[in-house]
Amino acid sequence: MEYRLLGKTGLKVSDLCLGAMTFGRETSESDSFAILDRFVESGGNFIDTADVYSGGMSEQIVGRWIQQKNRDDYVIATKVRFAMGPGQNDVGLSRKHIIAGVESSLKRLGTDYIDLYQVHAWDNLTPIEETLGTLNDLVRRGLVRYIGASNFRAWQLQKAIYTSRANGWESFSCLQPQYNLLCRATEYELLPLCEQEGLGVIPWSPLRGGWLSGKFHRGMENPPADTRIAAAEAHGWGESWSNYNNDYTWTVIDALFEVAKEAGKTPAQTAINWLLQRQAVTAPIIGARTIEQLDNNLGASGWALTPKQIERLDKASRLPVTYPYDDAAESQQRAGR
Ligand SMILES: NC(=O)c1ccc[n+]([C@@H]2O[C@H](COP(=O)([O-])OP(=O)(O)OC[C@H]3O[C@@H](n4cnc5c(N)ncnc54)[C@H](OP(=O)(O)O)[C@@H]3O)[C@@H](O)[C@H]2O)c1
């Protein structure tokens, strides 16, 4: 694994981040420990969890694992925003919920600081000044080292960056967006903004919940029963079979199989490597339910798809480009006197 700086910060993170969303949900504590051990043996130091994952169990599992390690060797990222209880103030990005959230996450993680504290999504009900002022206080109090945003729209992220800057506050160091071969709308505004402002980018669902893992191929009539994609249908999650069983998905997957074969890599490694080659991307957050899946996905780092292979994947997954991103709009921006 290689190391990269997170955005404009001096923080060095492995170019694959380990996502802990399966811990305590599809993956038992002992299997989660084995996954964490294998990830760090392979050179990884960057681990992403959230307060809501498995109702707090994901943080607890990471916390119990890290007790046996040298905590300072790892970059632990977690998140706040979604409901952690039934109360009116158990949710959102108010000062009250963020402070309760960080205190609870620190307890579950069994640590006295969080390396990267991310807001899980925008909150329409709380003024951004309240959220950012509180996050700034957490950094000043030494509870949090860096702050990040997830699932923001570009205008929200730009507004937040300017608000922090105008007040002399700590500003977001990175964005955690969904980004993968089946989700390229992230490229319209968010990635150029992150490059302009020097934010790191840590894409979630690099395999779109399993669609790009190599176990789905054109002609299948239903997802295998023991997969996330099958479960997604029942839970109404975004990566469900009915949301993705369409010609665009199968065209992307056809190209992925072809390129993987030519590169001598697995489809999962190829899909994650495509992300690793994107200029704005710092570290895709890999997910794994089993150690075998982790081993496969770890093989995404340490090599590079050729420009032609990237072009083949780009072409198959291209989205329609309309105003204000089309060539006509682009040339208006370039026009001089
Ligand atoms: N900020 C956010 O809103 C947000 C949202 C989602 C995720 N995340 C973060 O991103 C991380 C990764 O997201 P993700 O879990 O959706 O990633 P993903 O890699 O797109 O999907 C992971 C799932 O795909 C299947 N899979 C993975 N590797 C495989 C392989 N080699 N072969 C076959 N199947 C494979 C497994 O599901 P099955 O085997 O069960 O089918 C696994 O649980 C999470 O852990 C979390 O940290 C953040």
PDBQT file of the ligand as one rigid body, heavy atoms in Angstrom, charges set to zero:
ROOT
HETATM    1  N1  LIG A 401     -20.604   8.329   4.106  1.00  0.00    +0.000 N 
HETATM    2  C1  LIG A 401     -21.564   7.510   3.747  1.00  0.00    +0.000 C 
HETATM    3  O1  LIG A 401     -22.731   7.891   3.629  1.00  0.00    +0.000 OA
HETATM    4  C2  LIG A 401     -21.223   6.067   3.478  1.00  0.00    +0.000 A 
HETATM    5  C3  LIG A 401     -22.145   5.213   2.885  1.00  0.00    +0.000 A 
HETATM    6  C4  LIG A 401     -21.753   3.886   2.635  1.00  0.00    +0.000 A 
HETATM    7  C5  LIG A 401     -20.489   3.454   2.996  1.00  0.00    +0.000 A 
HETATM    8  N2  LIG A 401     -19.606   4.310   3.607  1.00  0.00    +0.000 N 
HETATM    9  C6  LIG A 401     -18.239   3.886   3.987  1.00  0.00    +0.000 C 
HETATM   10  O2  LIG A 401     -17.637   3.245   2.875  1.00  0.00    +0.000 OA
HETATM   11  C7  LIG A 401     -17.247   1.921   3.247  1.00  0.00    +0.000 C 
HETATM   12  C8  LIG A 401     -17.362   1.017   2.050  1.00  0.00    +0.000 C 
HETATM   13  O3  LIG A 401     -18.699   1.058   1.547  1.00  0.00    +0.000 OA
HETATM   14  P1  LIG A 401     -19.377  -0.267   1.024  1.00  0.00    +0.000 P 
HETATM   15  O4  LIG A 401     -19.376  -1.309   2.081  1.00  0.00    +0.000 OA
HETATM   16  O5  LIG A 401     -20.686   0.124   0.422  1.00  0.00    +0.000 OA
HETATM   17  O6  LIG A 401     -18.295  -0.680  -0.107  1.00  0.00    +0.000 OA
HETATM   18  P2  LIG A 401     -18.399  -1.582  -1.400  1.00  0.00    +0.000 P 
HETATM   19  O7  LIG A 401     -17.049  -2.129  -1.625  1.00  0.00    +0.000 OA
HETATM   20  O8  LIG A 401     -19.028  -0.842  -2.509  1.00  0.00    +0.000 OA
HETATM   21  O9  LIG A 401     -19.391  -2.783  -0.978  1.00  0.00    +0.000 OA
HETATM   22  C9  LIG A 401     -18.992  -3.705  -0.020  1.00  0.00    +0.000 C 
HETATM   23  C10 LIG A 401     -19.821  -4.976  -0.136  1.00  0.00    +0.000 C 
HETATM   24  O10 LIG A 401     -19.662  -5.549  -1.421  1.00  0.00    +0.000 OA
HETATM   25  C11 LIG A 401     -19.440  -6.959  -1.299  1.00  0.00    +0.000 C 
HETATM   26  N3  LIG A 401     -18.021  -7.179  -1.649  1.00  0.00    +0.000 N 
HETATM   27  C12 LIG A 401     -16.957  -6.388  -1.330  1.00  0.00    +0.000 A 
HETATM   28  N4  LIG A 401     -15.822  -6.884  -1.843  1.00  0.00    +0.000 NA
HETATM   29  C13 LIG A 401     -16.163  -8.004  -2.510  1.00  0.00    +0.000 A 
HETATM   30  C14 LIG A 401     -15.429  -8.938  -3.246  1.00  0.00    +0.000 A 
HETATM   31  N5  LIG A 401     -14.109  -8.818  -3.392  1.00  0.00    +0.000 N 
HETATM   32  N6  LIG A 401     -16.100  -9.990  -3.808  1.00  0.00    +0.000 NA
HETATM   33  C15 LIG A 401     -17.423 -10.123  -3.664  1.00  0.00    +0.000 A 
HETATM   34  N7  LIG A 401     -18.195  -9.262  -2.965  1.00  0.00    +0.000 NA
HETATM   35  C16 LIG A 401     -17.563  -8.197  -2.390  1.00  0.00    +0.000 A 
HETATM   36  C17 LIG A 401     -19.730  -7.303   0.156  1.00  0.00    +0.000 C 
HETATM   37  O11 LIG A 401     -21.137  -7.504   0.294  1.00  0.00    +0.000 OA
HETATM   38  P3  LIG A 401     -21.819  -8.984   0.251  1.00  0.00    +0.000 P 
HETATM   39  O12 LIG A 401     -20.742 -10.019   0.221  1.00  0.00    +0.000 OA
HETATM   40  O13 LIG A 401     -22.657  -9.015   1.468  1.00  0.00    +0.000 OA
HETATM   41  O14 LIG A 401     -22.620  -8.961  -1.018  1.00  0.00    +0.000 OA
HETATM   42  C18 LIG A 401     -19.360  -6.015   0.851  1.00  0.00    +0.000 C 
HETATM   43  O15 LIG A 401     -19.987  -5.842   2.103  1.00  0.00    +0.000 OA
HETATM   44  C19 LIG A 401     -18.147   1.576   4.438  1.00  0.00    +0.000 C 
HETATM   45  O16 LIG A 401     -17.587   0.579   5.262  1.00  0.00    +0.000 OA
HETATM   46  C20 LIG A 401     -18.217   2.911   5.140  1.00  0.00    +0.000 C 
HETATM   47  O17 LIG A 401     -17.043   3.106   5.905  1.00  0.00    +0.000 OA
HETATM   48  C21 LIG A 401     -19.966   5.604   3.845  1.00  0.00    +0.000 A 
ENDROOT
TORSDOF 0
